[in-house]
C-alpha cells in the first residue's frame, strides 16, 4: 500500500523538477516541440490562439511520454529494492546519505559544479518540428536525456521507490512524480495563448523553489538515514485509516 505522505513527497519532487532554474528557461522550446509549432507561431498572438488546442494536445502527449519512462524506472527501482529487501536498512542509509548531499547542494549549502552546470537538452532533429505525432517520443527523449541539474529530485523519487521494495509501489510513486512534473507543463500550455511570458513569470520563483526543494530533499534524506522515515509514514497513515467505533 502506498502511503499518502510518500505520494505527496514524490509529487512535490516532480513539481520541484519543473521549477528548477535549469528547466524553466527552456519552457517555450519544450512547448514548441511538443505542439509541433514554430517559434513564429508562439510569438504571433493570432497564431497562438489558433494553435491553442494543438499546443495543449501535444503537451499532454509530451507529458505521457516522459511519464511512461518514469513509471518504468519506478518499476525497476521498486523491483531492485525488493531483491535486496534483506538489506533494506543499508539501502535506506545509502539513499538517505545521497539525498542529504544532493539536497544541500540544491539549497546552495554545498557547491557542486556538476549540479550547477546546466546542460541544454538536445532533441533529435527528426523529431523537432515533425508534428504532433512526435510529442510522445519527444517526452520519452526528454525523460532519458534530462538535464543533470534536476537529477536530485528524480533520484529522491527513485530512492523512495527502492525503499518501498515493491515494483507496483515504485510505479505508482514515479507516476506521482510525473504528475507533479507534468501538471505545470499542461497549465503553461493552457495559459500560453493569453500569457506568452508565463515562462518568464514562473522563472522568478525558480531559485527560491530550488532552495526550498533542496531543504525538503535533505530533510527526507535525514529521515531515511535515521530510520525514522518508515515510522513517520506509518504513523501518518494510521491517522488516515478509519477506526471502528
N, C-alpha and C positions, 0 to 999 in steps of 0.2 A: 504494500500500500504506500502511495506517495503522500508524504506529509505536506500540508499546506505551507508551512514555513520554508521548506526546501523548494517548492514550486515558486514561491514568491522570490526566493533568493536567485533562482536561475532566470526568472523573468526580468528581475532588476539587472542582472548581469547582461542580458541581451539589450536592455534599454541603455545601459552604460556604454555598450559597444557602439551603439548608434551615435551617442552624444560625444564620442571620443574626438579630440581635436584633429585626428588623422582622417576621420570619416566624413564629418560634416562638410568640409570644403569641397568634397567630391560629389556631394548630393546631386547637383544639377546634371553632372555627367552620368551618374547612375540612372537617373530618371530618363534622361535622353536615350541611353542604351536600352533600358527596359521597355520603353514605349516605342522604340524604333523611330524616334522623332529627332530631326536635326536641331542644331543649336539655333538656327534661324527661326524654326517653329516655336521654340521656347521663348525667344526674345519678342516676337511679334504677338501683341495681345489678342488679336483676332484669331490667329492660328492656335494659340494656346487654348482658347475656349473651344475651338472646333475639334481639337485633338484630346479634350479632357477625358473622354471615355477610353480612348486608346491608351492614354498615359496611365490611367488607373488600372485598366485591364492588364497592361504589360507589367506594371509594378506588382500586381497580385501574383502573376506568373513568376516574376523575378524572386519574390519572397518564397513562393512554393519551391522554387529551385534550390535556394540555399537552405530552406527548411528541411528538404529531403536529405540533403547531405548531413546536416547536423543531427537529424534523427538517427541516421546510420552510425554516426560517430558515437551517439549516446548508447546505441545498442552494443557497439563494440566495447565502450568503456564499462558499461554495466556487466557485460559478459566477462570481461577481463577481471573485474572486481570479484565476480562470482568464483572464478577459477582460483583466485588467491584468497578466498574467504578466510582460510585458516590464518592468514597473515593480515587480517583486517586492521589491527592496530598499527602495524608498520605502514600500511597504505595510508591511513589517516595522518600519521606523523609526517611522512614524506610529502603527501599532498598539502597538508597544512603548512609545512615549512615553505613550500614553493609559493603558496598563496600569500603568506605573510611578506615574503620578499617582493613578489610582483605587486602586491597591494601598496606597499611602502614606496615602491618606485612610481606607481601611478599617482600616489598622493604627493609626490615631489620630495619625500623624505630621503630616499635613496636616488642616486643618479645612475642611469643606465643608458649608454649610447645605443644599445640595441632597441630599447623602447622609445627613445627619443628620435630615432631615425625613421621618419615617415616615408614608407615606400609607396609609390603610386602603383595601383593595381593596373596592369596592362592586360586588357581583354583582347582575345583573338580578333584579328581584323575581319575575318569571315563572319563573325557573329555580330560585330558592331554595325549597326545600321542595316542588318539583314531583315528587319521587320519584326512584327510582334511575335512570330513563332519562335524567335530565338531567345525570348525573355527567360524561359525556364532554364535552358542550358547556361545562359549568362549568370543566372542566380547560382547555379552549381559551381561555375568557374569562380564566382565571387567568394563562395564559401571555401573552396580549395586553395585559392591563391590570395587569401586575405592578408591585409597589411599587418605587420608584426606588432604595431602599437596597440591593437585591440586584442591581442592574444591572451593577456592575463584574464580577461573576462571569460573567454571561451575555456581557458584552462581551469578556471574556477568551476564552471558548469560541468566540465568533464570529470573533475575531481569528485564533485558531489555525486555524479552518476556512478563513478567507480566505487565510492563508499557504499552506495545503495546495494551493490553486489547482485543486481538483477537486470537483465537485458531490457525487459519491458519497462522497468522503472527508469532506466537510463534513457530510453526512447521518449518517455513522457517528459522527463526533465529537459532534454535537449529540444523537444518540441516547444516547451515553455520558453526556453531561451530564444528560439527562432521567432516566437510570437512577440517577445519583448523587443527584439531587433527589428522585426518586420512591421509592427504596428506604426511606428513613426514614419517609415517609408511610405506606407499607404496613406497616412494622414497628409504627408507632404505632397503626395501626388494629387490628392483631392484639393489641397489649398493652392497648388502651384498656378492654376489658371488665373486666380484673382490675386495671389501674392507671390509673384516671381522671385521676390527676395527672401522667401521663407527660410532658405538655407543660411543666408547671412544673418537673419534674426536669431535663428537657433544657435548659430556659432558663438553668440555672446555667452551662452551658457556652457560651452564646451569645456573650458578649463575648470570652472568650479565643479561641473559634473564629474570630470575626471578625478579631481581631488576627492570628492565625496565618495565616488565609486571605489577609489583606492583604499580609503579607510574601511569601507564595508568589506572589501575583499580580504584585507589584512585581519579584520575582526573575525571573519569566518575561519580564516587560517588559524587564528589563536584558539578558537573553539575546537577545531579539529585536533590541533596539537595537544590540547589539554584533556581531550577525551570528553568534553562537555557537550559537543555538538549533538550527538545521538541522544543524550539525556535531555537536552533542551528541546529538541524536536519531539521527543516522546511526551514530554511534559505539556508542550503546547498542543499536541494532538489530543491529549486526554481532555482538554477543555472543549474541543470541538466535537467530541463524541457524546451523544445524548445518553444520559444515565436514567435507568428506570427508577420510578419513584417507589 
